[in-house]
Amino acid sequence: MYRRDFMKWMGAAVGSLLTGGYSRIAADDQTGRKKPHILLICVDDLKPALGCYGDPLAKTPNLDRLAARGVRFDKAYCNQAVCAPSRYNLMLGSRSTSLGLYGLDKPFREVYPDAVTMSQYFIRHGWRAESIGKIFHIGHGNTGDDASWSTKPHWEPVVEYLLPENSAGGRLTREEAFFTNQQLDRIHTLPRGHAWEKADVPDNAYADGRIADEGIRRLRAAHERNQPLFLALGFVKPHLPFCAPKKYWDMYDPAEIALAGRQTPPELAPPFAGKGYIEIDQYEPIERKTPFDEELQRTLIHAYYACVSFMDAQIGRVIDELDRLTMADDTVIALWGDHGYHLGDLGYWTKHTNYEQANRIPLIFSAPGIVKAGTHTDQLAETVDIYPTLVELAGLPHPGEHVTQPIDGKSLAPVLRDPSVRVRDHAYHVFPRGRRMGRAVRTDRYRLVEWKIPNEPQETAVYELYDYQADLLESRNLASERPDVVDQLRKILARHPEALMPR
C-alpha cells in the first residue's frame, strides 16, 4: 500500500519541466563531428570492491570488462561521503563547501534556483537527457530535480523487500519511510526492516534488475532517434538493505570472507572524527555494540558483496545491449560510485567519515577513439571532475562561463588521453560534525583533515594526519608527530576557501 501511494505521489509531483526553450540542434555539429551518446552509470554506496581494482573477493566480470575498455582511476575520491551532497557534487560540478549543502533533506534549488545541472547543460546543446533509478537523492524530505531531464524520471525504490518476514510482516519500515518521504514526523515509531535478504527470485524482482530493463528500452529507443542521448542510470545496490537474488549470494563462500584488519578508531584521533551507528542501526538484527560479533560481520560483508555482484550483472546487461545495437563506438561511458563504504574497518559501518574507506570511489571512463583501452592512472580525481570531463569529451564549451553555480571540477580528459598526465596534486573532501567542518586534502601519500568551525581562528583547529605509504589501516593520527608534513599540507588546504556554513 505504501509503495503504491508513493508512486502516485511521485507522478503527481512532476510539474512542468524547465528544460523547454533550449535550442534543439542536429546530431552533428557544424564541424561534422557526431555528437556521442553519454551513459552515466551511478552506483549507490559502491567502494572499489571490484576485481578490476584488485579486490580478491569480488566477482565483478562486467565492470572488469568495462575497465578493460577504458581508463580506471585508482585514486578517485568523493567530495563528501553521504548520498545527497555527493550527487549534488556530481550533477553541479560544485563541492559541498562551495554550496553549503551537506545534508540529505535540502533540495539544491532552494539555494541555487538557476543552477544548470550536468544533464541540463547537455540538453542545452541538443542532447535528450533521461534518468532511471537513483541519480539525485529522493527521500528524507528531498524529491529530486525534474528540471534536469527531458522527460519524467523513472524512479525505483532503494529499500525493497520481497519476503514479509524481513519487512516486519509487510509493514512500512523506518528506512522505507525515509526513502519515500512518508511519516517522517514519526520515523522512530516504525519497525525496523532486516539488514539483508536472500530470495530465490529473478533479477528484475528487485529494483536494479528493473533499472537495467528500462535502460535497455531507452537505448533501443535512442537507436531509432536522430538525437544524442544523455542516459543516467542509478543502480541502488549495494545500498542497505543488502537484498539480492540467492544466486549472487551463492557466488561467495563465507569461509573465504576476511574481516577488517583493524576494528578500533585511529590512536590519537579526535573522538568527533569517527561515527556511531548511524544508518546501520535502523535495521534488524543490529545492536549498538562495537565490534559486532564475527558471524554478523561476515554476514554483512557477504551480503554487501552479493549485492555488488548483482549490480554488476545488471550493468553487464546494459553494456551487452549497447554492443548489440552497435552504439558502443558512439558512446562515452562514465562509471561512478557516489562514495566509499566502511565494512567494519576502524569499527565503523557504512559511510559518513573522512577516512579512506568512506571516501575512495571507483571511477572508470570509456571513450572510444580517445582513451587507450585497459589503462589505469594514479591521477587524483574528485567527483566534481566528472561534469567538466564529460562536457569536454562531448566537444562542448567548458561550463564555467555558462552556468551560475561554481564549477570546482577539472576536466580529466587530458588524463584519459595520456594516463601519465597530471591535472591536480590532491583531492579535497569534507564531512561536518555539528558546527565543525572536517576539511581534508588527500595527496598521493597523505591525508590531512582540519577540524574547525568556519571563520574561527586558525589556532582553534584540530588536525588528523595519515601516511598511507607507512600505514594503510589508519592506525594512528600522526599530526602531533609530523608537524612538518602538517605545515606542508596546510598550505595546500589554504588554497581552498573556508567552507560555507550549512544553508
C-alpha positions as CSV (number, residue, x, y, z in Angstrom):
1,M,0.0,0.0,0.0
2,Y,2.7,2.5,0.9
3,R,4.8,1.9,-2.2
4,R,1.7,2.4,-4.4
5,D,0.8,5.6,-2.6
6,F,4.3,6.9,-3.0
7,M,4.4,6.1,-6.8
8,K,1.1,8.1,-7.1
9,W,2.7,11.0,-5.2
10,M,5.8,10.9,-7.4
11,G,3.7,11.1,-10.6
12,A,1.6,13.9,-9.2
13,A,4.7,15.8,-8.1
14,V,6.1,16.1,-11.6
15,G,5.2,19.5,-12.9
16,S,6.2,21.4,-16.0
17,L,9.9,20.7,-16.9
18,L,12.2,23.7,-17.0
19,T,14.2,22.4,-20.0
20,G,11.9,23.9,-22.6
21,G,13.1,26.8,-24.7
22,Y,16.6,25.4,-25.3
23,S,17.5,25.1,-29.0
24,R,17.4,21.6,-30.3
25,I,20.2,21.0,-32.8
26,A,21.0,18.2,-35.1
27,A,23.1,15.2,-34.1
28,D,26.1,16.5,-36.0
29,D,27.6,19.9,-35.1
30,Q,29.0,22.5,-37.6
31,T,32.3,20.6,-37.7
32,G,30.7,17.4,-38.9
33,R,31.6,15.6,-35.7
34,K,29.0,13.2,-34.5
35,K,27.7,14.0,-31.0
36,P,28.3,11.0,-28.8
37,H,25.8,9.4,-26.5
38,I,26.6,9.7,-22.8
39,L,26.0,6.8,-20.5
40,L,26.5,7.9,-16.9
41,I,26.3,4.9,-14.5
42,C,25.9,5.9,-10.8
43,V,26.1,3.2,-8.2
44,D,24.9,3.7,-4.6
45,D,27.4,3.0,-1.8
46,L,29.9,1.3,-4.1
47,K,33.5,1.3,-2.8
48,P,36.2,-0.1,-5.1
49,A,35.2,-3.6,-4.2
50,L,35.7,-4.8,-7.8
51,G,38.0,-7.3,-9.4
52,C,39.5,-4.6,-11.7
53,Y,40.6,-2.7,-8.6
54,G,42.4,-5.8,-7.3
55,D,39.8,-6.9,-4.8
56,P,40.4,-10.7,-4.5
57,L,37.0,-11.5,-3.2
58,A,34.8,-9.5,-5.6
59,K,33.2,-11.3,-8.6
60,T,32.5,-8.4,-11.0
61,P,33.2,-9.6,-14.5
62,N,31.2,-6.9,-16.2
63,L,32.7,-3.9,-14.5
64,D,36.1,-5.6,-15.0
65,R,35.5,-5.7,-18.8
66,L,34.3,-2.1,-18.8
67,A,37.6,-1.1,-17.1
68,A,39.3,-3.1,-19.9
69,R,37.7,-0.9,-22.4
70,G,38.7,2.4,-20.8
71,V,40.7,4.1,-18.0
72,R,40.5,3.2,-14.4
73,F,41.2,5.9,-11.8
74,D,42.9,4.3,-8.8
75,K,42.9,7.4,-6.6
76,A,39.4,8.8,-7.1
77,Y,37.6,10.4,-4.2
78,C,34.1,11.7,-3.4
79,N,33.7,15.2,-2.1
80,Q,31.5,14.2,0.8
81,A,30.8,10.7,2.0
82,V,27.0,10.8,2.0
83,C,24.4,10.3,-0.7
84,A,22.6,13.6,-1.4
85,P,25.5,16.0,-1.2
86,S,27.7,13.7,-3.2
87,R,25.1,13.6,-6.0
88,Y,25.0,17.4,-5.9
89,N,28.8,17.4,-6.3
90,L,28.3,15.2,-9.4
91,M,25.5,16.9,-11.1
92,L,26.5,20.5,-10.3
93,G,30.3,20.2,-10.5
94,S,30.5,22.0,-7.2
95,R,32.0,20.9,-3.9
96,S,29.8,20.8,-0.7
97,T,32.0,23.5,0.8
98,S,31.2,25.8,-2.1
99,L,27.4,25.1,-2.0
100,G,26.9,25.0,1.7
101,L,24.8,21.8,1.2
102,Y,25.9,19.0,3.5
103,G,22.6,17.1,4.4
104,L,20.0,14.8,2.8
105,D,16.9,16.9,3.0
106,K,17.8,20.3,1.4
107,P,16.8,20.5,-2.3
108,F,19.6,22.4,-4.1
109,R,17.2,24.6,-6.0
110,E,16.0,26.2,-2.7
111,V,19.5,27.7,-2.6
112,Y,20.6,27.7,-6.3
113,P,17.3,28.0,-8.3
114,D,19.1,28.9,-11.5
115,A,21.9,26.3,-11.3
116,V,22.5,24.3,-14.5
117,T,23.0,20.6,-13.8
118,M,25.2,18.4,-16.0
119,S,22.2,16.9,-17.8
120,Q,20.7,20.4,-18.3
121,Y,23.9,21.5,-19.9
122,F,23.7,18.7,-22.4
123,I,20.1,19.4,-23.1
124,R,21.0,23.0,-23.9
125,H,23.4,21.6,-26.6
126,G,21.0,19.2,-28.2
127,W,21.0,16.1,-26.1
128,R,18.0,14.3,-24.8
129,A,18.5,13.6,-21.1
130,E,16.8,10.7,-19.3
131,S,17.1,9.5,-15.7
132,I,16.5,5.9,-14.5
133,G,16.9,4.9,-10.8
134,K,18.8,6.9,-8.2
135,I,20.6,9.9,-9.6
136,F,19.5,12.6,-7.2
137,H,18.7,11.5,-3.7
138,I,15.0,11.1,-3.1
139,G,13.9,10.7,0.5
140,H,14.5,12.3,3.9
141,G,12.3,15.2,2.6
142,N,14.1,15.6,-0.7
143,T,12.3,15.0,-4.0
144,G,15.0,15.1,-6.7
145,D,15.0,17.5,-9.6
146,D,12.7,17.0,-12.6
147,A,14.0,20.1,-14.3
148,S,17.2,18.2,-15.1
149,W,15.6,15.8,-17.5
150,S,13.9,15.9,-20.9
151,T,11.2,13.5,-19.6
152,K,9.8,12.3,-16.3
153,P,12.5,10.5,-14.3
154,H,11.9,6.7,-13.8
155,W,12.2,6.0,-10.1
156,E,12.8,2.7,-8.4
157,P,12.8,2.1,-4.6
158,V,16.1,2.0,-2.8
159,V,14.6,0.0,0.1
160,E,12.7,-3.0,-1.1
161,Y,11.8,-6.4,0.5
162,L,10.2,-9.4,-1.2
163,L,9.8,-11.6,1.9
164,P,7.4,-10.3,4.5
165,E,9.4,-11.7,7.4
166,N,12.1,-9.2,6.5
167,S,9.8,-6.1,6.5
168,A,8.1,-6.5,9.8
169,G,5.3,-8.6,8.3
170,G,4.9,-6.4,5.3
171,R,4.5,-3.1,7.3
172,L,6.2,0.2,6.4
173,T,9.7,0.1,7.9
174,R,11.8,3.1,9.0
175,E,14.1,3.2,6.0
176,E,11.2,2.6,3.5
177,A,9.5,5.6,5.1
178,F,12.7,7.7,4.9
179,F,13.3,6.9,1.2
180,T,9.7,7.5,0.2
181,N,9.1,10.7,2.3
182,Q,6.3,9.1,4.3
183,Q,5.6,9.6,8.0
184,L,8.8,11.5,8.5
185,D,7.5,13.0,11.7
186,R,7.1,9.6,13.3
187,I,10.0,7.6,11.9
188,H,11.2,6.1,15.1
189,T,7.8,4.7,15.9
190,L,8.0,2.5,12.8
191,P,9.5,-1.0,12.9
192,R,13.0,-1.8,11.6
193,G,13.4,-3.9,8.5
194,H,16.1,-6.6,8.1
195,A,19.6,-5.6,7.0
196,W,19.7,-8.3,4.3
197,E,17.6,-10.5,2.2
198,K,18.3,-13.6,0.1
199,A,15.4,-14.6,-2.1
200,D,15.3,-17.1,-4.9
201,V,13.8,-14.8,-7.5
202,P,14.7,-13.4,-11.0
203,D,16.9,-10.4,-11.2
204,N,14.1,-8.0,-12.1
205,A,12.2,-8.8,-9.0
206,Y,14.5,-6.2,-7.4
207,A,14.9,-2.6,-8.4
208,D,18.4,-3.0,-10.1
209,G,17.0,-5.6,-12.5
210,R,14.2,-3.3,-13.5
211,I,16.6,-0.3,-13.8
212,A,18.6,-2.4,-16.3
213,D,15.4,-3.4,-18.1
214,E,14.3,0.2,-18.5
215,G,17.8,1.3,-19.5
216,I,17.8,-1.3,-22.3
217,R,14.4,0.0,-23.5
218,R,15.8,3.6,-23.5
219,L,18.9,2.6,-25.5
220,R,16.7,0.9,-28.1
221,A,14.6,4.0,-28.4
222,A,17.7,6.2,-28.8
223,H,18.9,3.9,-31.5
224,E,15.8,4.8,-33.6
225,R,16.1,8.6,-33.0
226,N,18.4,11.1,-34.6
227,Q,19.3,12.7,-31.4
228,P,22.2,12.1,-29.0
229,L,21.2,10.6,-25.6
230,F,22.4,11.5,-22.1
231,L,21.3,8.5,-20.2
232,A,21.8,8.4,-16.4
233,L,21.4,5.0,-14.8
234,G,21.4,5.0,-11.0
235,F,21.8,1.5,-9.5
236,V,20.7,1.2,-5.9
237,K,22.8,-1.7,-4.6
238,P,24.9,-2.2,-2.6
239,H,23.0,0.3,-0.5
240,L,21.3,-1.1,2.6
241,P,19.3,-3.2,3.0
242,F,21.6,-5.8,1.3
243,C,18.9,-7.5,-0.7
244,A,19.9,-9.6,-3.8
245,P,18.7,-12.8,-5.5
246,K,20.1,-16.0,-4.0
247,K,22.3,-16.9,-6.9
248,Y,24.5,-13.9,-6.1
249,W,24.9,-14.9,-2.5
250,D,25.9,-18.4,-3.7
251,M,28.8,-16.9,-5.6
252,Y,30.7,-16.4,-2.3
253,D,32.0,-18.8,0.3
254,P,31.6,-17.3,3.8
255,A,34.7,-19.1,4.9
256,E,36.7,-17.1,2.4
257,I,35.5,-13.7,3.7
258,A,38.1,-11.9,5.8
259,L,37.1,-9.4,8.4
260,A,38.6,-5.9,8.7
261,G,42.2,-5.9,9.9
262,R,41.7,-3.0,12.4
263,Q,38.4,-2.6,14.2
264,T,39.2,0.3,16.5
265,P,39.5,4.0,15.7
266,P,42.9,5.5,15.0
267,E,45.0,6.2,18.0
268,L,45.0,9.9,19.0
269,A,42.2,10.8,16.6
270,P,39.7,13.3,18.0
271,P,36.6,11.5,19.2
272,F,34.3,13.5,17.0
273,A,36.1,12.4,13.8
274,G,34.5,8.9,13.9
275,K,30.9,7.8,13.8
276,G,28.4,5.9,15.8
277,Y,25.8,3.5,14.4
278,I,24.0,6.0,12.2
279,E,22.1,4.2,9.3
280,I,23.0,0.6,10.1
281,D,21.2,0.8,13.4
282,Q,17.9,1.3,11.5
283,Y,18.0,-2.4,10.6
284,E,17.5,-5.7,12.4
285,P,19.3,-7.5,13.9
286,I,21.8,-4.7,14.6
287,E,22.6,-3.8,18.2
288,R,24.6,-0.8,19.2
289,K,27.8,-2.6,20.3
290,T,31.3,-2.5,18.8
291,P,32.6,-4.6,17.4
292,F,29.8,-6.7,16.0
293,D,30.4,-10.4,16.6
294,E,32.3,-12.3,13.8
295,E,29.3,-14.1,12.4
296,L,27.3,-10.9,12.0
297,Q,30.3,-9.1,10.4
298,R,30.9,-11.9,8.0
299,T,27.2,-12.0,7.0
300,L,27.1,-8.2,6.4
301,I,30.3,-8.4,4.3
302,H,28.9,-11.4,2.4
303,A,25.6,-9.5,1.8
304,Y,27.4,-6.4,0.5
305,Y,29.5,-8.4,-2.0
306,A,26.4,-10.3,-3.1
307,C,24.8,-7.0,-3.9
308,V,27.9,-5.8,-5.7
309,S,27.8,-8.9,-8.0
310,F,24.0,-8.4,-8.5
311,M,24.5,-4.8,-9.6
312,D,27.5,-5.9,-11.8
313,A,25.3,-8.3,-13.7
314,Q,22.7,-5.6,-14.4
315,I,25.3,-3.2,-15.8
316,G,26.6,-6.1,-17.9
317,R,23.2,-6.5,-19.5
318,V,23.1,-2.8,-20.4
319,I,26.6,-2.9,-21.9
320,D,25.7,-6.0,-23.9
321,E,22.7,-4.2,-25.3
322,L,24.9,-1.2,-26.2
323,D,27.1,-3.6,-28.1
324,R,24.2,-5.4,-29.8
325,L,22.8,-2.1,-31.1
326,T,26.3,-1.2,-32.4
327,M,26.2,2.0,-30.3
328,A,29.3,1.4,-28.2
329,D,31.7,3.2,-30.6
330,D,29.5,6.3,-30.4
331,T,29.0,6.3,-26.6
332,V,31.1,7.8,-23.8
333,I,30.6,5.8,-20.5
334,A,31.4,7.0,-17.0
335,L,31.0,4.6,-14.1
336,W,31.0,6.3,-10.6
337,G,30.4,5.2,-7.1
338,D,28.9,8.0,-5.0
339,H,31.2,7.4,-2.0
340,G,33.1,4.6,-0.3
341,Y,32.0,2.3,2.5
342,H,33.1,1.1,5.9
343,L,32.8,-2.7,6.4
344,G,33.9,-2.9,10.0
345,D,37.3,-1.1,9.4
346,L,38.1,1.2,12.4
347,G,34.9,-0.3,13.9
348,Y,32.7,1.7,11.5
349,W,30.0,0.6,9.1
350,T,28.5,2.5,6.1
351,K,29.9,6.0,5.3
352,H,29.8,9.4,7.0
353,T,33.5,9.9,7.8
354,N,36.7,11.5,6.3
355,Y,38.6,8.2,6.4
356,E,39.9,6.4,3.3
357,Q,37.3,3.6,3.1
358,A,34.4,6.1,3.2
359,N,35.8,8.4,0.5
360,R,37.7,6.4,-2.1
361,I,35.5,5.6,-5.0
362,P,35.6,3.6,-8.3
363,L,35.8,5.9,-11.4
364,I,36.1,4.4,-14.9
365,F,35.7,6.2,-18.2
366,S,35.3,4.5,-21.6
367,A,35.6,6.9,-24.6
368,P,36.3,5.1,-27.9
369,G,38.8,6.9,-30.0
370,I,40.1,8.9,-27.1
371,V,41.2,6.6,-24.4
372,K,43.7,3.7,-24.6
373,A,41.7,0.7,-23.5
374,G,42.8,-1.2,-20.4
375,T,44.8,1.6,-18.8
376,H,44.8,3.0,-15.4
377,T,46.1,6.1,-13.6
378,D,47.2,7.3,-10.2
379,Q,46.0,10.8,-11.0
380,L,44.0,12.0,-8.0
381,A,40.4,12.8,-9.1
382,E,37.2,14.1,-7.4
383,T,33.5,13.6,-8.1
384,V,33.3,17.3,-9.3
385,D,35.7,16.5,-12.1
386,I,33.1,14.3,-13.9
387,Y,30.9,17.2,-15.1
388,P,33.7,19.1,-17.0
389,T,35.2,15.9,-18.2
390,L,32.1,14.6,-19.9
391,V,31.5,18.1,-21.4
392,E,34.9,18.2,-22.9
393,L,34.7,14.6,-24.2
394,A,31.4,15.7,-26.0
395,G,33.2,18.6,-27.6
396,L,31.2,21.2,-25.7
397,P,32.5,24.5,-24.2
398,H,33.6,24.4,-20.6
399,P,30.6,25.1,-18.4
400,G,32.4,27.6,-16.1
401,E,31.3,30.7,-18.1
402,H,27.8,29.4,-18.9
403,V,26.3,28.3,-15.5
404,T,25.5,30.1,-12.3
405,Q,26.9,27.7,-9.8
406,P,30.7,27.4,-9.1
407,I,32.4,24.7,-11.2
408,D,35.1,23.3,-8.9
409,G,36.0,20.3,-11.0
410,K,38.8,19.9,-13.5
411,S,38.5,18.1,-16.8
412,L,40.2,14.7,-16.7
413,A,40.1,14.4,-20.5
414,P,43.9,15.1,-20.7
415,V,44.5,12.1,-18.4
416,L,42.2,9.9,-20.5
417,R,44.3,10.7,-23.5
418,D,47.6,10.1,-21.5
419,P,47.3,8.5,-18.1
420,S,50.7,9.9,-17.1
421,V,49.4,13.5,-17.3
422,R,48.6,15.3,-14.0
423,V,45.9,18.0,-13.7
424,R,45.8,18.2,-9.9
425,D,48.1,17.4,-7.0
426,H,45.5,16.5,-4.4
427,A,41.8,15.6,-3.9
428,Y,39.6,17.6,-1.5
429,H,36.7,16.4,0.6
430,V,34.7,17.3,3.7
431,F,32.5,15.9,6.4
432,P,30.9,18.0,9.1
433,R,30.4,17.2,12.7
434,G,28.0,19.7,14.2
435,R,29.4,23.1,13.5
436,R,32.9,21.8,12.9
437,M,33.9,21.2,9.3
438,G,36.3,18.4,8.7
439,R,38.0,19.6,5.5
440,A,40.5,17.2,4.1
441,V,43.2,17.0,1.4
442,R,44.4,13.7,0.1
443,T,47.7,13.6,-1.7
444,D,49.4,10.6,-3.2
445,R,50.8,9.7,0.2
446,Y,49.0,11.6,2.9
447,R,45.6,12.8,4.1
448,L,45.3,15.9,6.3
449,V,42.0,16.6,8.0
450,E,41.4,20.0,9.6
451,W,38.5,20.2,12.1
452,K,37.4,23.8,12.6
453,I,34.3,25.9,12.8
454,P,34.4,28.1,9.6
455,N,35.9,31.6,10.1
456,E,37.0,30.8,13.7
457,P,40.7,31.5,14.5
458,Q,43.2,29.0,13.0
459,E,44.6,28.1,16.4
460,T,41.2,26.5,17.2
461,A,41.8,23.9,14.5
462,V,42.4,20.2,15.4
463,Y,44.3,18.0,12.8
464,E,44.5,14.5,11.7
465,L,47.3,13.2,9.6
466,Y,47.7,9.7,8.0
467,D,50.6,8.3,6.0
468,Y,49.3,5.7,3.5
469,Q,52.8,4.7,2.5
470,A,53.5,3.6,6.0
471,D,50.0,2.6,7.3
472,L,47.1,1.7,5.0
473,L,44.9,0.9,8.1
474,E,45.0,4.5,9.5
475,S,46.1,3.1,12.8
476,R,47.4,6.3,14.3
477,N,46.9,10.1,13.9
478,L,50.4,11.4,13.2
479,A,49.6,15.1,13.3
480,S,51.5,15.8,16.6
481,E,54.4,13.7,15.5
482,R,54.9,15.1,12.0
483,P,54.4,18.9,12.2
484,D,56.5,19.4,9.1
485,V,54.1,17.4,7.0
486,V,51.1,19.1,8.6
487,D,52.5,22.5,7.7
488,Q,53.1,21.4,4.1
489,L,49.6,20.1,3.7
490,R,48.1,23.1,5.4
491,K,49.5,25.2,2.6
492,I,47.6,23.0,0.1
493,L,44.4,23.3,2.2
494,A,44.9,27.1,2.3
495,R,44.3,27.2,-1.5
496,H,40.7,26.4,-0.7
497,P,38.3,29.0,0.7
498,E,36.7,28.5,4.1
499,A,33.7,26.1,3.9
500,L,30.3,27.7,3.7
501,M,28.1,27.1,6.8
502,P,25.1,24.8,6.1
503,R,22.4,26.6,4.1
